[in-house]
Amino acid sequence: MSYRYLLNAFIGLLMLFPFQVSAQQKIEINGIILDESNNPIPFVAIGIVEKYIGTASTEDGEFSLLVTKAELQDSLSISSLGYDPFKIKVADYLKLTKREVVLKESVTELDEIKILKPSEYVALASKNMKANTISTPHQIEMLYRRAVTEGGQPKFLVENYIKVRDRGPAYYFGLMQVAESRKSADYRIWKPDQRWHSINGMASLHPFRPNDSQHKRNLKKFIWKKIGDSSYEGEDVLILEGTNSKMTWEKIKVFIGMNSYKVYRIERGNTLYIYKKHKSGKLVLSYYRHSWKIPKERFPLHLRNSPASDSDYKAEAFVYKVITDKKQIKVVPYGIDVDMGMIDLPYNATFWNNLSVPPDTKFYKKIKDGLEGVYGVSLEDQYKYVNEK
């Protein structure tokens, strides 16, 4: 084999290598979802349906999603309760000079339609939960974050990238792995160590999911009434509210499809679940949010009159991937029985820099600015030094 042949082959490889690398480079798709009155729409499901790469818009209607060149000819799908679905080719969306998507409100007229009793819809939704959601073993990957304030001042932020091997809300919560973690400096006065990762609330607070928690409620004991109607991708949706005479403080609001009995949205106090359609037509979780206060009686006596006793926690999760191919499911249990603020993983800057982190909401920006303002240390530097091994 001649020297010239080897040289030409080597040059050819050099020319090919950059192309292969660039083909995998991430391309950011971002924008804002608005209604026809120019108001932002929160928690809209956005994604590449065929490959189930996705996210949800923030409470300010903004979104960010990373794709590769392989997805440029795929469709970007956008759907939300109460609005007509919207689709556009990824390449065409990237050509837009103004990255705004205006959703048109769906028209619903259910007054002339004979419907079942509200309690019957709830019963049918519960009965059909297995059929209406992805109930075979699958892997969900999500960004789960928790912020803590004391006396209204930001004191701590922790973010986990989590993998869950689940079978959906028709079954008990599955195996969970905290794959990546990062946290800010901890400026809290009182630093309680929770026995479990706060993602457990995602399972225990879900009114349709079987669990052994005290949060489980017998939905048959609730009195249900219709309080409104909506739609989701062409299906009429009933908005039902349930109350329990023995627990007057609790209300549960569910959004149930009239024909399919699919549960598209659940509101339970300060807890919110939003579901979207998988390419199979079944539902899968898109967004989760929960906020809570620690009761004053749990604080040490010397702190009960301090700003620490006014502690607010807010957690939210954005679902990025759903993997249904059993051969690709890989979850190594870690972190379920640990306070997420105590997770001991090194900070992987490369991973976080390549993750499509949601745009900063007003709430998140307040947390970030507050944490950076304590000693003038950027959040990125806090991540670097606090999580350093």
C-alpha positions as semicolon CSV with decimal commas, in nm:
position;residue;x (nm);y (nm);z (nm)
1;M;0,000;0,000;0,000
2;S;0,156;0,331;-0,110
3;Y;0,235;0,628;0,113
4;R;0,018;0,853;-0,107
5;Y;-0,281;0,618;-0,065
6;L;-0,244;0,620;0,315
7;L;-0,211;0,999;0,317
8;N;-0,525;1,047;0,107
9;A;-0,718;0,803;0,325
10;F;-0,607;0,990;0,639
11;I;-0,711;1,327;0,492
12;G;-1,046;1,175;0,396
13;L;-1,102;1,061;0,753
14;L;-1,016;1,408;0,883
15;M;-1,270;1,562;0,648
16;L;-1,535;1,310;0,749
17;F;-1,487;1,339;1,125
18;P;-1,598;1,702;1,168
19;F;-1,911;1,626;0,967
20;Q;-1,999;1,335;1,194
21;V;-1,947;1,549;1,503
22;S;-2,145;1,844;1,369
23;A;-2,428;1,611;1,271
24;Q;-2,474;1,537;1,640
25;Q;-2,447;1,896;1,756
26;K;-2,748;2,018;1,947
27;I;-2,979;2,275;1,792
28;E;-3,192;2,480;2,028
29;I;-3,561;2,532;1,956
30;N;-3,707;2,799;2,179
31;G;-4,000;3,037;2,186
32;I;-4,318;3,132;2,364
33;I;-4,672;2,994;2,342
34;L;-4,948;3,258;2,338
35;D;-5,325;3,267;2,316
36;E;-5,512;3,490;2,073
37;S;-5,513;3,773;2,329
38;N;-5,134;3,761;2,343
39;N;-5,126;3,603;2,691
40;P;-4,870;3,329;2,761
41;I;-5,007;2,975;2,800
42;P;-4,835;2,772;3,075
43;F;-4,752;2,401;3,079
44;V;-4,814;2,336;2,709
45;A;-4,684;2,001;2,582
46;I;-4,415;2,046;2,316
47;G;-4,217;1,775;2,144
48;I;-4,115;1,555;1,856
49;V;-4,394;1,300;1,879
50;E;-4,237;1,017;1,678
51;K;-3,918;1,016;1,885
52;Y;-4,073;1,139;2,208
53;I;-3,826;1,414;2,270
54;G;-4,023;1,671;2,460
55;T;-4,074;1,932;2,727
56;A;-4,344;2,164;2,860
57;S;-4,371;2,539;2,850
58;T;-4,298;2,717;3,176
59;E;-4,556;2,903;3,380
60;D;-4,460;3,205;3,168
61;G;-4,537;3,018;2,843
62;E;-4,173;2,991;2,734
63;F;-3,998;2,674;2,622
64;S;-3,660;2,543;2,512
65;L;-3,585;2,211;2,344
66;L;-3,265;2,064;2,203
67;V;-3,268;1,855;1,885
68;T;-3,013;1,734;1,631
69;K;-3,006;1,763;1,251
70;A;-3,178;1,426;1,238
71;E;-3,499;1,588;1,368
72;L;-3,508;1,886;1,130
73;Q;-3,759;1,718;0,897
74;D;-3,975;1,592;1,184
75;S;-4,279;1,777;1,314
76;L;-4,285;1,991;1,625
77;S;-4,612;1,913;1,800
78;I;-4,774;2,160;2,042
79;S;-5,089;2,076;2,238
80;S;-5,278;2,208;2,537
81;L;-5,615;2,172;2,701
82;G;-5,864;2,419;2,560
83;Y;-5,674;2,492;2,239
84;D;-5,647;2,345;1,891
85;P;-5,325;2,144;1,844
86;F;-5,050;2,298;1,635
87;K;-4,785;2,126;1,423
88;I;-4,497;2,261;1,220
89;K;-4,188;2,109;1,063
90;V;-3,885;2,170;1,286
91;A;-3,685;2,319;0,998
92;D;-3,970;2,560;0,917
93;Y;-4,002;2,668;1,280
94;L;-3,631;2,750;1,293
95;K;-3,677;2,980;0,993
96;L;-3,932;3,195;1,176
97;T;-3,805;3,543;1,259
98;K;-4,039;3,562;1,558
99;R;-4,043;3,249;1,769
100;E;-4,403;3,274;1,883
101;V;-4,680;3,019;1,848
102;V;-5,035;3,146;1,885
103;L;-5,284;2,874;1,975
104;K;-5,649;2,909;1,881
105;E;-5,904;2,842;2,150
106;S;-6,120;2,534;2,090
107;V;-6,494;2,575;2,075
108;T;-6,691;2,341;2,302
109;E;-7,070;2,313;2,321
110;L;-7,164;2,044;2,569
111;D;-7,492;2,190;2,697
112;E;-7,697;2,003;2,436
113;I;-7,514;1,675;2,485
114;K;-7,645;1,421;2,733
115;I;-7,365;1,330;2,970
116;L;-7,320;1,081;3,251
117;K;-7,314;1,174;3,617
118;P;-6,981;1,335;3,717
119;S;-6,911;1,050;3,962
120;E;-6,956;0,799;3,679
121;Y;-6,690;0,974;3,470
122;V;-6,446;0,960;3,761
123;A;-6,520;0,590;3,812
124;L;-6,472;0,518;3,441
125;A;-6,149;0,721;3,435
126;S;-6,016;0,514;3,723
127;K;-6,130;0,188;3,562
128;N;-5,969;0,278;3,227
129;M;-5,645;0,422;3,367
130;K;-5,447;0,114;3,263
131;A;-5,584;0,124;2,906
132;N;-5,548;0,501;2,868
133;T;-5,189;0,544;2,989
134;I;-4,863;0,371;2,901
135;S;-4,893;0,078;3,139
136;T;-4,621;-0,151;3,004
137;P;-4,275;-0,107;3,157
138;H;-4,115;0,210;3,024
139;Q;-3,851;0,462;3,125
140;I;-3,929;0,826;3,193
141;E;-3,648;1,081;3,214
142;M;-3,712;1,416;3,376
143;L;-3,558;1,728;3,521
144;Y;-3,677;1,751;3,882
145;R;-3,598;2,066;4,078
146;R;-3,676;2,188;4,429
147;A;-3,637;2,541;4,563
148;V;-3,658;2,654;4,926
149;T;-3,729;2,998;5,066
150;E;-3,726;3,115;5,429
151;G;-3,921;3,426;5,520
152;G;-3,966;3,489;5,148
153;Q;-3,590;3,485;5,083
154;P;-3,433;3,223;4,849
155;K;-3,208;2,990;5,047
156;F;-3,149;2,667;4,852
157;L;-3,193;2,510;4,507
158;V;-3,131;2,153;4,400
159;E;-3,184;1,993;4,058
160;N;-3,181;1,623;3,971
161;Y;-3,197;1,447;3,637
162;I;-3,403;1,140;3,717
163;K;-3,478;0,813;3,541
164;V;-3,786;0,619;3,648
165;R;-3,879;0,267;3,540
166;D;-4,254;0,294;3,563
167;R;-4,585;0,151;3,444
168;G;-4,786;0,470;3,473
169;P;-5,049;0,585;3,723
170;A;-5,241;0,255;3,705
171;Y;-4,963;0,094;3,910
172;Y;-4,735;0,160;4,205
173;F;-4,445;0,396;4,145
174;G;-4,148;0,220;3,986
175;L;-3,773;0,210;4,036
176;M;-3,598;0,549;4,040
177;Q;-3,243;0,661;3,972
178;V;-3,095;1,005;4,031
179;A;-2,854;1,006;3,737
180;E;-2,722;1,362;3,772
181;S;-2,745;1,621;4,047
182;R;-2,642;1,977;4,121
183;K;-2,722;2,212;4,406
184;S;-2,656;2,565;4,517
185;A;-2,493;2,674;4,838
186;D;-2,727;2,605;5,129
187;Y;-2,814;2,926;5,313
188;R;-3,102;2,784;5,517
189;I;-3,114;2,852;5,890
190;W;-3,263;2,508;5,952
191;K;-3,167;2,218;5,728
192;P;-3,406;1,930;5,790
193;D;-3,310;1,594;5,645
194;Q;-3,611;1,440;5,474
195;R;-3,622;1,063;5,489
196;W;-3,720;1,032;5,123
197;H;-3,662;1,205;4,794
198;S;-3,942;1,457;4,743
199;I;-4,032;1,291;4,410
200;N;-4,221;1,042;4,625
201;G;-4,493;1,305;4,641
202;M;-4,546;1,258;4,268
203;A;-4,673;0,908;4,346
204;S;-4,833;0,949;4,689
205;L;-5,035;1,260;4,600
206;H;-5,172;1,118;4,275
207;P;-5,541;1,044;4,347
208;F;-5,565;0,761;4,090
209;R;-5,235;0,584;4,160
210;P;-5,238;0,295;4,412
211;N;-5,004;0,361;4,705
212;D;-4,965;0,296;5,075
213;S;-4,942;0,662;5,170
214;Q;-5,169;0,855;5,404
215;H;-5,227;1,088;5,105
216;K;-5,433;0,821;4,929
217;R;-5,798;0,918;4,905
218;N;-6,102;0,703;4,823
219;L;-6,247;0,893;4,528
220;K;-6,582;0,718;4,573
221;K;-6,634;0,918;4,892
222;F;-6,603;1,247;4,707
223;I;-6,902;1,442;4,582
224;W;-6,837;1,533;4,220
225;K;-6,984;1,813;4,014
226;K;-6,920;1,954;3,669
227;I;-6,768;2,304;3,687
228;G;-6,672;2,357;3,322
229;D;-6,567;2,204;2,994
230;S;-6,270;2,215;2,763
231;S;-6,113;2,006;2,487
232;Y;-5,791;1,824;2,400
233;E;-5,694;1,751;2,042
234;G;-6,053;1,730;1,923
235;E;-6,202;1,548;2,220
236;D;-6,452;1,721;2,449
237;V;-6,325;1,733;2,806
238;L;-6,526;1,769;3,126
239;I;-6,384;1,965;3,420
240;L;-6,502;1,800;3,741
241;E;-6,445;1,904;4,100
242;G;-6,463;1,666;4,393
243;T;-6,508;1,747;4,761
244;N;-6,521;1,528;5,069
245;S;-6,754;1,622;5,356
246;K;-6,511;1,469;5,605
247;M;-6,218;1,671;5,467
248;T;-6,362;2,011;5,377
249;W;-6,013;2,149;5,317
250;E;-5,946;1,922;5,020
251;K;-6,068;1,962;4,665
252;I;-5,963;1,763;4,361
253;K;-6,018;1,890;4,010
254;V;-5,988;1,652;3,713
255;F;-6,011;1,705;3,338
256;I;-6,160;1,390;3,182
257;G;-6,223;1,311;2,815
258;M;-6,596;1,253;2,747
259;N;-6,543;0,964;2,507
260;S;-6,212;0,812;2,612
261;Y;-6,226;0,880;2,989
262;K;-5,861;0,986;2,969
263;V;-5,742;1,209;3,253
264;Y;-5,554;1,498;3,094
265;R;-5,500;1,714;3,401
266;I;-5,527;1,679;3,780
267;E;-5,525;1,963;4,031
268;R;-5,511;1,869;4,395
269;G;-5,446;2,160;4,630
270;N;-5,095;2,280;4,547
271;T;-5,026;1,977;4,329
272;L;-5,059;1,970;3,950
273;Y;-5,024;1,685;3,698
274;I;-5,042;1,743;3,323
275;Y;-5,050;1,458;3,073
276;K;-4,997;1,450;2,698
277;K;-5,037;1,195;2,423
278;H;-4,762;0,955;2,335
279;K;-4,733;0,847;1,971
280;S;-4,924;0,533;2,073
281;G;-5,222;0,754;2,158
282;K;-5,190;0,671;2,527
283;L;-5,112;0,937;2,786
284;V;-4,785;0,998;2,965
285;L;-4,684;1,259;3,221
286;S;-4,561;1,589;3,078
287;Y;-4,533;1,823;3,378
288;Y;-4,564;1,801;3,757
289;R;-4,564;2,069;4,027
290;H;-4,606;2,066;4,403
291;S;-4,551;2,321;4,680
292;W;-4,574;2,285;5,056
293;K;-4,486;2,440;5,391
294;I;-4,322;2,266;5,685
295;P;-4,558;2,290;5,987
296;K;-4,419;2,510;6,264
297;E;-4,452;2,232;6,520
298;R;-4,181;2,040;6,335
299;F;-3,926;2,315;6,396
300;P;-3,697;2,319;6,701
301;L;-3,838;2,545;6,974
302;H;-3,565;2,806;6,936
303;L;-3,648;2,852;6,565
304;R;-4,029;2,869;6,576
305;N;-4,032;3,250;6,578
306;S;-3,748;3,290;6,328
307;P;-3,768;3,337;5,948
308;A;-3,679;2,968;5,920
309;S;-4,027;2,871;6,046
310;D;-4,174;3,037;5,737
311;S;-4,028;2,786;5,492
312;D;-4,176;2,738;5,147
313;Y;-4,083;2,446;4,923
314;K;-4,163;2,429;4,553
315;A;-4,086;2,131;4,332
316;E;-4,150;2,082;3,962
317;A;-4,063;1,827;3,697
318;F;-4,031;1,852;3,320
319;V;-4,047;1,518;3,136
320;Y;-3,792;1,496;2,853
321;K;-3,794;1,137;2,732
322;V;-4,011;0,828;2,732
323;I;-3,840;0,503;2,636
324;T;-4,070;0,210;2,560
325;D;-3,815;-0,027;2,404
326;K;-3,744;-0,278;2,682
327;K;-3,389;-0,329;2,553
328;Q;-3,310;0,039;2,613
329;I;-3,460;0,064;2,961
330;K;-3,183;0,092;3,217
331;V;-3,251;0,224;3,566
332;V;-3,007;0,159;3,851
333;P;-3,193;0,242;4,173
334;Y;-3,033;0,531;4,360
335;G;-3,160;0,824;4,563
336;I;-3,522;0,730;4,637
337;D;-3,457;0,698;5,012
338;V;-3,237;1,009;5,039
339;D;-3,323;1,376;5,085
340;M;-3,254;1,514;4,738
341;G;-3,048;1,792;4,896
342;M;-2,815;1,525;5,035
343;I;-2,755;1,337;4,707
344;D;-2,382;1,278;4,679
345;L;-2,300;1,300;4,308
346;P;-2,023;1,509;4,146
347;Y;-2,126;1,805;3,933
348;N;-2,117;1,703;3,567
349;A;-2,091;2,041;3,392
350;T;-2,084;1,882;3,046
351;F;-2,415;1,707;3,107
352;W;-2,590;2,017;3,240
353;N;-2,453;2,239;2,965
354;N;-2,600;2,002;2,706
355;L;-2,937;1,962;2,876
356;S;-3,228;2,164;2,745
357;V;-3,299;2,343;3,072
358;P;-3,632;2,531;3,071
359;P;-3,615;2,911;3,033
360;D;-3,599;3,103;3,359
361;T;-3,946;3,176;3,494
362;K;-4,011;3,478;3,715
363;F;-4,007;3,246;4,016
364;Y;-3,685;3,072;3,911
365;K;-3,514;3,404;3,837
366;K;-3,608;3,528;4,184
367;I;-3,453;3,216;4,337
368;K;-3,140;3,249;4,122
369;D;-3,094;3,622;4,188
370;G;-3,149;3,571;4,561
371;L;-2,893;3,290;4,586
372;E;-2,637;3,483;4,384
373;G;-2,694;3,799;4,588
374;V;-2,602;3,652;4,927
375;Y;-2,225;3,663;4,868
376;G;-2,210;3,768;4,503
377;V;-2,125;3,416;4,384
378;S;-2,281;3,306;4,055
379;L;-2,507;3,003;4,062
380;E;-2,277;2,827;3,815
381;D;-1,983;2,871;4,055
382;Q;-2,196;2,747;4,342
383;Y;-2,280;2,434;4,142
384;K;-1,912;2,383;4,068
385;Y;-1,777;2,419;4,420
386;V;-2,064;2,282;4,630
387;N;-2,089;1,958;4,430
388;E;-1,715;1,911;4,391
389;K;-1,574;1,579;4,507
